[in-house]
Amino acid sequence: MIAIEVAFWACLFLVAHTYLLYPLLLFAISSTVLRFREERRRVSTDPHDLPGVSMIIAAHNEEDRLPDKLANLGALEYPKDRLEIVFVSDGSTDATNAILRTAAGDNVRAIYLPVRGGKSSAINQGVAQAAHRVLVFSDAATLFAPDAVKKLVRHFEDFRVGVVCGALDFQATAESRQTEGVYWRYESILRLMESRLGITLTASGAIYAMRRECFVPLSADTIVEDLVIPMAARKLGFRVVYDPEARATDFAAATVAGEFTRRVRVATGSFRALSQILAVPMDAMTGFAFFSHKLLRWVLPFLLLGMLVSSALLLDSPIYRGFFVAQMLFYGWGALGYLFREPLRRIRYALVAYYLLAMHLAFLVGFVRFLTGRAEWRRVQ
């Protein structure tokens, strides 16, 4: 019985640490260390001071989003003679290639891959043919703020900086505002606090920049390139920073079901990349952040199952009976969110339990896919 009690309290502590204790600790430390302000640089008004930039955009069957993307790129406040835009059409079978052929010219060009090889392979192809030493990565649906590229590249005045991560906003549906929207606001606050301490871990794959010398070609099975690339830069001795002023807008999955699909893919890629990430030297604070913000999130479904099973085995004790009932109420809240999504989406935070449980289930599914070797890059709707 003692072993079961120890297992319960260990699981409870790690769950609480992931979502509550770690954010509180970050807040306490980062409130006194506003390091991110030191990392911000003025935006040069002299176009001759701006570095040459190659923007790499991998695309697969993006005919619906490409017109808006091309218009957005044309509105960027960056000299065209210093901005190269490289689209990599990854085996597209819709009108993507036709749209890109029409748009090609000036500073826009496209690489057409005959067979779909995945996002990582498309990125490798784009980087190999890029002309400039500063690379900016984006997605075909992501819309940059006009000054986003300028704000990303200003950090490279510091030779120690290898990767700059931008901030992402989402255009959301009624359901995603109450689910992914709530979670993303929480996640963005964590990233901001981590940036103040110089322990930024990951980028938003839709908006980040890097020095070309930091880029290590991605293996074909890499899925979470926005985590692997910054970690590879750290391994080479470069810093990774986050700029909350370099902003872009993406489109959230319309439903939790759509986000579930994306999370399964992310989970599969995270487990695949784990051994590679653990080989990256990290200082104590960065290692603690990786453990708290990433690794525990990936194994949280197992911790939740451990809590539930161990408390069920200790029902004779009033304390554990209370914890068991509390867990069942939480799972019941999640089930109600699933069954009554339409009416509950009008009530603020009513779908949070449904969303969290779905995302943890996605990591369980992703772990199984990691074990079986199944995964695919595709945009969720």
N, C-alpha and C positions, 0 to 999 in steps of 0.2 A: 504493500500500500504506500510506503514511503516513496518508492520509486515513481509511482503514478502521481503522487502529489508533487514531487520535484518536476516531473514532466509537465504537469499542468501549469505550475508557476513560471517555469522557464518559457513555455509557449506564450503565456499571458504577458510576461515582461517584454518579450521580443515583439509581439504585436503592438503593445503600447509604445514601445520605443520607436517603432517604425512610423506611426502616425501621430504621436503626441510628444514623446520625450525628445526625440531628435529635433523636430521643428522648434520646440521651446529652447533647447540648448543652442541651436543656430541663432535664434532671435536674440538670446542673451549675449552671445559673443559678437554677432555681426552688428548689433546696435552700437557697439563702441568702436568698431573697426569699419569705417566707411571706405574700404579700399577700392571699391568699384569707381568712386569718383576720381581717384588718381589715374585709373586706367582709361578714362575718357579723354579723347584728344579733340582739339578744335578741328572743324572741317575746313580744309583749305579752300579759299575762293579763287586761287590761281590754278587753272587747269594744268599748268606745267608741273605743279607739285604733286599731282595725283599719279599713282602708279598705273601701269597697264594691267588690266583685269580681264581674265577669261571666265565667263559665266558658263557653267556646265549644267545642262538640263536634260536629264534622261526622261524619255517619254515612250509610253506604250499605249496605243489606241486612245489618244487624247483629243480627238477631233472636236469635242464639245467645249473644251477649256482653252484650246490653243488661240483662237481669235482674241479673247480677253488677255491672255498672257502676252501675246505679241504687242497688243496696244499698250499694255502696262510697261513692257520693256522699252517701247518708244518714248515713254514719258519719264524715264529715269533721268535724274539730274547728274549725269556723268558724261564727260566728253566722248563722243562716238569714236573718235580716233584712238581712244585709250580703252575702249570697252569692246571686247570680242564676245559674241554670244554663240555658243556651240550647242545645238540640239543634237541629241543622240536618239534616233528613232529605233527602239529595241524590237525589231520584228513586227512593227505595227501592220495591221491588216485592214484598218478603216481608212478614213481620209487624211490621217495625220501626215503622211508623206506628201500628199498633194498640197496640203496647206503649207508645209515647210518649203516646198519647192517654189511656191509663189512668194513666200516671205524672204527667201534667200537673197543676199545682196547687201551692200554697204558693210555693216558689221555683224550680220547674221549669216551663219552657215549651218549646214546640217550634215550629219553622218547617218547613213542608212544601213542598219544591220539587217541582213536578210532573214536571220533566224533569231528568235527571242532567246537571249542568254541571261536575263535578269538584270536588275538595277546595278548591281556591283560591276558586272561586266561592261555595261553601258558607260558607267562612270570611268572605268579604266580606259576605255576607248576615247572618251572625251578628253581626259587629262593628257593622254598620249599625243593628241593632236592639238592641244591648246598652245597658243602662241606666247602667253604671258606668264610671269612668275607668281602673280597673285591669282588664286582660283576662288570663285564664288559658286556655291552649289545651291540649286533651287529645284523645285518641282514644276511640272507643266501647269498646275492649277494655282500655284502660289502667286499672289500679287504683292510686289514690293512697294513700300512707301517710296516716293520720289527720291529721297535722300538716303535710302537704306544702304546702297553700295558705298557711298562716301563715308557713312558712319562705320561700316564694317572695316574698311581698309585703313582708316586713320590710325588704328592700333598698331599697324605694322611699322610705324615710326620707331617702335620699341623692338629691337632686334631679338629680344627674348620671346616675343609673342609668336606662336606658330599657328594658332587657330582662334578665330573670333566667332562666337555664337550669337545669332540675332534672336529677337523675341517674336513670337508668333501669336497672332490673334486668330479667332475662328469666327466665320460667319455661320451661325448656328440655326437649327430648326427649333421648334417649340420643345421637342423632347430632348435634344442634345444640350439646350441651355440649362435644363434641370439635371443633367447627368454629366456628360463630358465637360460642359462649361464650368460647372462647380468644381470638378476635379482639376481642370486646367488652371483655374485661378489659384488654387492651393499649390499646385505644382510650380507655377510661375513665381510665387512668393518664395518657395524653397530655393529655386534657381537664383533668384536675386540675392538672397541671403548667402548662399554658397559663393556667389561671385564676389561678395564683399570680403570673403576670407581667402580668395584665390584658389578655390577648390572646385571650380566648375568641372563637371564630369562629362557632360554630353551636350550635343547640339540638337537643335530642331532641324531635321534633315532638309526642310524646305528653305532654310536661310542660314547659311554659315559660310565663312571664308577661311582660307588657309594659305600659307606659303607653299609654293610648289615643292620645295625641298623637304617638306614635312610629309608629302604624300607617299604612302607605301601601297603599291598595287593590291587591290582587294582580291581575296580568293573568291571563286565562283559561288560558293555557298554562303557568303556573307549577306546577312539580311539587315542587321542593325548597323549600317555603315556610319550613321551619325553618332554612334558610341565608339565603334572601332577606330575611326579616323582620329578623333581627338585623343584617344588613348595611345595610338601609335605616335602622335606628335609628342605626347608626354614622355614616351619611351626614348625619343630622340633628344630629350632635354629641353623642349620648348614649353612655354606656358600656354594654357588654354583660358581664354577670358570670355565673359558674357557681357554684351552691350544691350541693355534694355531699351535704348533709344533707336537701335537699328531694327525696324519693325516690318513685318509682312503679314498678310492675311491669307488664310487657307480656309478650306471648307470642311467643317466637321461632318462625320458620318451622320446621316439623317436620323438613325435610330441606334439604340444600344446594340441591336443585332449586327449592324454594320460595323460598329466599333469593336464588337467582340471578334469579328473576323480579323481586323487589323491587329488586335492584341494577341491573338493566337500566333500570328506571324512574328510579331515582336518577341513574344516569349520563346518561340522556336529559335530565333536568331540570337537571343540573349544567352540561352543555354549553350548554343554552339560556340559563341564567342568567349565563354567564361574562362577557359584555360588560357586563351590568348591574352585576355585582360589581366588575369592574375599574374602573368609574366611581366607586367609593366611595373617598374619601380614607382612606388608612391611614398610620399612622406606620411607621417602619422595621421595628420588631419585629413588628407585626401583619402587615405585608406579607410579611415573611420567613416568618411562621407560615402564612399563606395559601398561599404558594408551596410550602412544605415539606410541609404537612399535607393540603392540598386539591389544588392544581393538579398537583403531581407524581403524586399518587395517580390522578388522572383520566387522565394520559398514560402511566402506568407500563406498560400493555400494549405500547405502541409502543417504549418503552425496552427491554423484555424481548425483543421481536422484533429490535430493533437489535443487542442483545448476541449473540443467537443467530446471526443472519445474519453479522455481522462476524467473530465467532470461527470460524464455518464457513469463511469465506473466508481465514482465516489458519492453517489446520491444519498448514501446514509448520513452524510454530514450536511447540516443546514447550509454551511458556507458554499460548498460545491453545488448543492442543490440550487441555491440562488444563482450561481454563475451559469449553471446549465439552463435554467429558465430564462435568464437574460439573453443567452445565445439563441435559444429557440425563438424568443420574441424578435430578435434581430433578423433571423432567417425568415420568420413569418412576415416581417415588414418587407423584406426583399421579395417574397413570393407575391404579396399583395401588389407591389410595384409592377411585377411582371403581368399579373392577371388583369390589373386595372390601369394600364399605362395611359390610356386616353384621358380619363377624368383626372388622374393624379398629376399629370404633367402641368396642370394649372396651379398646383399647390407647390410653393417653394420648398425645395429639399425633400419632397415626398418620394422621389425616385432614387435618392442617393444610395440606399441600401441595395436596391435592385441593381444599380450600376456597379457598385463595389463587388457584390457577389458575382456578377457576370464577368467582371474583369479578373477576379481571382480564379474563377472556373476556366477562363481563357488561358491562364498560365498553366493550369493542370493539363489542358488539352495540348498546349504548346510543348510541355515537357514530354508528353507521349509522342508528339510528332518529332521532337528532337531525337528521341530514342529510336524512332522508326525511319528517320531521315526524310520526312515529308515537309515541304514548304514551297511557297511560290510568291513572287512579287506581283501584287496587283493593287490598284486603287479601289478602296471601298466606296460605296455609294451611300 
